[in-house]
Amino acid sequence: MADSEDHNPATRLAEIHSRIAHAAALARRRPEDVALIAVSKNCAADAIVPLIAAGQRRFGENRVQEAQDKWPALRERHADIELHLVGQLQSNKAADAVALFDAIHSLDRPSLTAALARACERAGRQPLLFAQVNIGAEPQKGGCAIAALPTLIEEARGAGLTVSGLMCVPPTALEPAPYFALLGELADRNGLPVRSMGMSGDYETAVMLGATHVRIGTALFGARA
Ligand SMILES: *Cc1c(COP(=O)(O)O)cnc(C)c1O
């Protein structure tokens, strides 16, 4: 990025909003039906504050502990912050996650369903819940196998949880569109209206294929250390 203005978080934010609007228009979708999650993992509060000042309110983190360290202080000044957990969740952190996050994108196994159901019952609240799908069947990646998804959703409902949507991270270095299309199909098949898909490198494609939540880090904050 040659233009020094490109390093201004407000400028980057406006640019991404405009790209989302363009992609939505191409797909005959309304831009307001796409929620931009600013993924601030590894970012210090100093880097986050300018984005809040520019009007961004929805943020994503991938570790419970890091979010606990950063967000309570920021939320004291901005009560309308919406916090999304986009990383893997250990069952023993379920209660902490339910207390802190407004949305959890990583329900991927029965043991976590049980832990989240207990935590939500105790807390008397349930964050917006996404089942994460291992959409490329990659052994090293989190997410539930496609074949196991109906059971996971059914068990979650049986435990009193409402699963609103699906989330995926397609294989890196492959064309993401077929994976986004597949996630949309799986969501349709399971009657789920919400789709969390698309990151810095592919969010326009995701928006054209029905993303309701895009998770953007690098394009907003620059490369992570
Ligand atoms: C880090 C991360 C993102 C953001 O990735 P960028 O490529 O930096 O936009 C999105 N989703 C998940 C699950 C992540 O871990």
The ligand as a Gaussian input file, in Angstrom:
#p B3LYP/6-31G(d) Opt

LIG

0 1
 C       -7.455000     -14.819000      12.462000
 C       -8.764000     -15.274000      12.005000
 C       -9.515000     -14.518000      11.104000
 C       -8.997000     -13.248000      10.453000
 O       -8.054000     -13.595000       9.492000
 P       -7.421000     -12.503000       8.495000
 O       -6.913000     -13.306000       7.362000
 O       -6.341000     -11.815000       9.251000
 O       -8.498000     -11.576000       8.094000
 C      -10.757000     -14.993000      10.765000
 N      -11.256000     -16.134000      11.279000
 C      -10.568000     -16.890000      12.148000
 C      -11.170000     -18.139000      12.681000
 C       -9.302000     -16.492000      12.544000
 O       -8.611000     -17.251000      13.404000

